[in-house]
């Protein structure tokens, strides 16, 4: 006997209370041990079109919907009695005749809203998107047979409604085709419908009680380790130099990075793989997911080190350089001001700080001649040789001051460490959220593993760059030309949220070295309600409205820990907490936008998007020149994009007048 679990089961489980979930898990373990157990109170659901659907009693009101076929028992859904029976009556389990993938399909006749849309469509006579597509083409996209004619009638107004009732692969294909991208042709039928790649994104065979526990204890999107064939390519492909995968939020870059690290560690028992990112929270999230991915291969897990890059640097510096003393930001600023005064210079303090951070310190400039000839890497302000000589007099004093204090900057340590490194420390390095890597960090990674095949692999999105300034990677010793690929399918965020959030960014983003990231042609695999954008005259009005929105989410079975309220800075936290307290559930999370990087929630409210908060008025006032001013605008816009795309299903954005100009961009339809 084979017991399987469906994504529809784990998603429906999340909507139950904690106590109800505990009771469901006990029954699920009983099913895993004996699918025919007498204590399960099994009953065939008579009104179902598919005779394979059965119910198992959990409590007086909670039922698990099972599907039984031959020796297979599938945990398909769980809910309160009427909800569970209604779900089963409107679905069937099929093996798709063209692709061979197992699918849970909605019975077309039961979806009245789609039929209604057809009448509306006939009245307005909108162009049909797939009118000329052959049956075999639509079937190759994973469209169920009885949905082919409905799909062929889809217009730009109805395609989202129709796609929302189809299996994931068909949704993805339709939405890709609707935006002009060619859908992937599915692989030929597999011998086992559950082993087909499209089926593996929604069904998982449960081997033992521990594996079932892992499935039930983690949300489906985190537990499932299936890679779509479009992602698998980036895991399996060999590169003869540094390589990168890019893609907008939710396209699975982190999943690719995780699987690639596992693949590299699996191929060689002597491998030493570093999986890293730029902060501790993101690193901890990577480690948690990696533990799930390698639960059955502990030897592979032992070959992978997961840590933030700053921690790796500290460990390497300690072992190779001994004790180091790092100058604080305040000490460096004081040295810059003292040197500026000592030279009698009239340089703007903020400009000096930026020049030190982005050029002198980042690129390890220690000589006047080097500074005079150095290209303006990432800086758009032109400067004559004589002007550079004047500025070097200031920076030279800062270098001398650091030497007298016997202190270094973090960048100094990184650059000095490079010459002491043993190239066998790590055989492979995989970097997640690579858009926020710094110049000296990239130099270090190039020294660690950049010179060997498959040595360096990066995953990132320059549209989410919020911490570090852009710079040309090639100048830092990492050339990814010809080895950069884009992911185009969004698995995390609804079509409506993704489409609206994308309005914050241009369709093409230029990189510092002239490279280009095209953000067109991305599609999501599921639909949801449109984001809500609201403006208020007073903070109290906004907090009351957000509280009402939170209450509405809770009444729709959103668990409080899957709801988050995001704000720009500590100054706005009180506004968020007032809304949460008014909503009456303190388990709803308050998160700063910067801290939300790498996180996801079912529902997100982005509050306090006021004109003087986003972009940050404080950062704009400190901008020393036009380049710095533009950098602030870009990173603040990216920050709102990051915040908005943390939402999977529901998104609220609000401000008190005057509102941020960024909300005007989001409101364009």
ZILIN-V931512 format. One record per helix or strand. SS is the DSSP state (helix for helix, strand for strand). FROM is the first residue (numbers start at 1). LEN is the number of residues. If there is no record, write none. Layout:
BEGIN
SS_FROM_LEN ; SS_FROM_LEN
END
This chain:
BEGIN
strand_2_5 ; helix_7_8 ; helix_18_16 ; helix_38_3 ; strand_43_2 ; strand_53_5 ; strand_62_8 ; strand_72_9 ; helix_81_9 ; strand_91_5 ; strand_102_5 ; helix_108_3 ; helix_112_13 ; helix_135_6 ; helix_145_8 ; helix_159_5 ; helix_168_11 ; helix_197_4 ; strand_203_4 ; helix_209_9 ; helix_220_4 ; helix_229_8 ; strand_243_4 ; helix_253_15 ; strand_273_5 ; helix_280_14 ; helix_298_5 ; strand_304_5 ; helix_309_12 ; strand_326_1 ; helix_329_14 ; helix_349_13 ; helix_368_6 ; helix_385_21 ; strand_408_1 ; helix_410_9 ; strand_428_5 ; helix_434_3 ; helix_439_11 ; strand_456_5 ; helix_462_3 ; helix_473_4 ; strand_484_3 ; strand_489_2 ; helix_495_10 ; strand_508_3 ; strand_516_3 ; strand_523_2 ; strand_532_5 ; helix_539_17 ; helix_560_3 ; strand_563_5 ; helix_570_14 ; strand_589_4 ; helix_594_3 ; strand_601_6 ; strand_610_1 ; helix_617_6 ; helix_626_19 ; strand_647_10 ; strand_659_1 ; helix_661_6
END
